[in-house]
Amino acid sequence: MEESAFLEIRRRMQSGLLIIREPNAGNLPVDITVAPGSLEIKSCQACKMINFPAEVRIVPSSCRGLQYIAGDGLHVRLQVQADSNTKLISTLSESLKAQKSCIFYCQSCGEIIIKERMFLRVLPLPSENWSALVEEWCCHPNPFANSTLHPQNNDCFLGHTYFLVNSGNESHGPGTETVHSKTEHSASERGSMWKSKENARVICKRCKAMLGETVSSGTTKYYITEMIIQPSGKHFDMIPRSQFVQSIIAQCLVDLSSARSTFRFRIQGHDGKVYILMWLLNSDTLLVESMGNSASSSVFTFFEDNLRPDSRSSGTWNAVKVLYHPCIKNRNKDLADAWENDIGVHPLTFPSKTCLELLLILSLSNACLPPSLRCMNSFQVAFLKM
């Protein structure tokens, strides 16, 4: 018997969609019993018990809307009480504190990039379009028209997808080297903070991953998806690349949607190319899945790295639910052009390789979903785990 269960929970609404994977024809009919902490599936051949995590409690009497969807299995909506004890990856603002010594590591390989650095000031940067907004506010010529924001010695400036440090007379760090290349900036970046079209890429000496760019003779820009920052003296633990990228970008989407009521994002590379159009649908999702017996390749699962094939327990993960369109090879070009000129769309810039990694993560997430949940309107659906 190879049943598995997929449960998508909205914590704020205390509601969930439970999908019991389509059983084999030889196992029909089946009896399903829903208890607060478990799911029992009986057939003429076997009985399967699926236990939900302790933080998830189902209200059995609330089950409604039972329907069978070919290719998915049985769908049922129900009331769910869920708490989340998942430890999130620290955000940039949590990791970087003034007067606290910290070490900067390459996220891909763990090489030390900046050793034992203490900042006297850690300050947030204004929005990327701050200069244009000043022009709207001022009745006289913009006094900051030719100004750029560069950190002084022992300063660190925090953006949404990067941070700036003053490199001073130092090289970029024992684990970095620079590579000169030309980059083309999109129209949304013209007139903003960075004017130069030629920046030197900062790469890790060990794994050659792009970490950031030198934006002036004394300022280095590092992307938050490429660095791990930890207090000095703390043991360093590697985080799987996919997990790290998902968590950092998901948190970035949540923070921007909360602060600016922005829900549409244009993911673009440092080369100015648009890779993904993304729409944040909700940020209070808890995913629960039991693989059951994974001998069947048709079982959709998000937790193949976390659950053993014979596991009777369930995997859980905080996640954000997004709609997305790939834009590589000129796909969805008309929509990408329309979003570029839409003030309600926020651009997010990452290294081009990271944009491709994110697209792969979204595609794999989409492929793991039950078939009926993979598309919404014309968009593809995916989850980014936090």
Salt bridges, closest charged atoms under 4 A:
GLU2 OE1 - ARG21 NH2 3.91
GLU8 OE2 - LYS321 NZ 3.16
GLU40 OE1 - LYS42 NZ 3.79
ASP72 OD2 - HIS75 NE2 2.99
GLU111 OE1 - ARG206 NH2 2.82
GLU128 OE1 - HIS346 NE2 3.90
ASP155 OD2 - ARG121 NH2 2.58
GLU177 OE2 - LYS208 NZ 2.54
GLU189 OE1 - HIS185 ND1 3.18
GLU198 OE1 - LYS182 NZ 3.40
GLU226 OE1 - ARG241 NH2 3.08
ASP237 OD1 - HIS235 NE2 3.11
ASP284 OD1 - ARG10 NE 2.56
ASP284 OD2 - ARG12 NH1 3.69
ASP310 OD1 - ARG308 NE 3.55
ASP337 OD2 - LYS333 NZ 3.03
ASP342 OD2 - ARG264 NH2 2.88
GLU357 OE1 - ARG241 NH2 2.94
GLU357 OE2 - LYS353 NZ 3.01
